[in-house]
Amino acid sequence: GTISARYHDYRGEATTQITYGYLHLDDGNLDLAASRSAAAYRLGSDKKDTVLKAWSRILQSIIMSAKVEEQIVERSGPRRSTRLACEYAREAVEFAKETQNQHLIAHALVVLGSAFVNEGDMNGARSCCDQAMELLKPDIRDQSWEALQVLRAKLNQAGSIEGILREWSRGSVGSRTFQQITEDFAAIVIPKVWQQEGRKISRVAARLSISPKKVRRILRNQGIRTDKD
């Protein structure tokens, strides 16, 4: 960063800000990460550099998605982070497509797909995933490829849940008893509610009117380790 500033290399300065942003993100300091990514975007915008604007928006979308996944509620409402994650990612895709850089376009699409998952738009997420798969080379296992695998795993998990619920709605339950179906449903719902309730077993139990012991058992059966609260 110092060297870039000395030689007035705006792209070097912006890249340094983005790198700092990812380091703060990994460290869990989302506010500092957001500040760095905003600084990088300003530099890219001032210089009309679409590559920098795309990478900055990608990072900003990832930060907003992290807030959603960590249940960090903004003052303006719980949906703000979800909305911003999608907006930033859409802009990143638009900027990336102006560059004709297929790798950058693919990475932006993966980030948009992840934002769509948090928004509940699985069709949009699958479309982004399919487009990114066409652009990324399978023999290059870089950060974009790894992010694509994470997105595919999320979609596969969502698809399996959707498939189960769809079969149940048709009355296709196989040889399973009502008690077994109830347990299956609890295994789907309770981990989601546990995340929404700040990973507090007592709050899940109160919200669903079930015993904390059952909540703890379901989470344990799903391989989720919890601390008693």
Salt bridges, closest charged atoms under 4 A:
ASP49 OD2 - ARG11 NH2 2.46
GLU69 OE2 - LYS154 NZ 3.21
GLU74 OE2 - LYS67 NZ 2.83
GLU74 OE1 - ARG80 NH1 3.74
GLU87 OE2 - ARG83 NH1 3.11
GLU91 OE1 - ARG57 NE 2.86
ASP142 OD2 - HIS103 NE2 2.52
GLU162 OE1 - ARG126 NH2 3.34
GLU167 OE2 - ARG170 NH1 3.28
GLU183 OE2 - LYS214 NZ 3.98
GLU183 OE1 - ARG217 NH1 3.17
ASP184 OD2 - ARG176 NE 2.72
GLU197 OE1 - ARG203 NE 3.23
GLU197 OE2 - ARG207 NH1 2.90
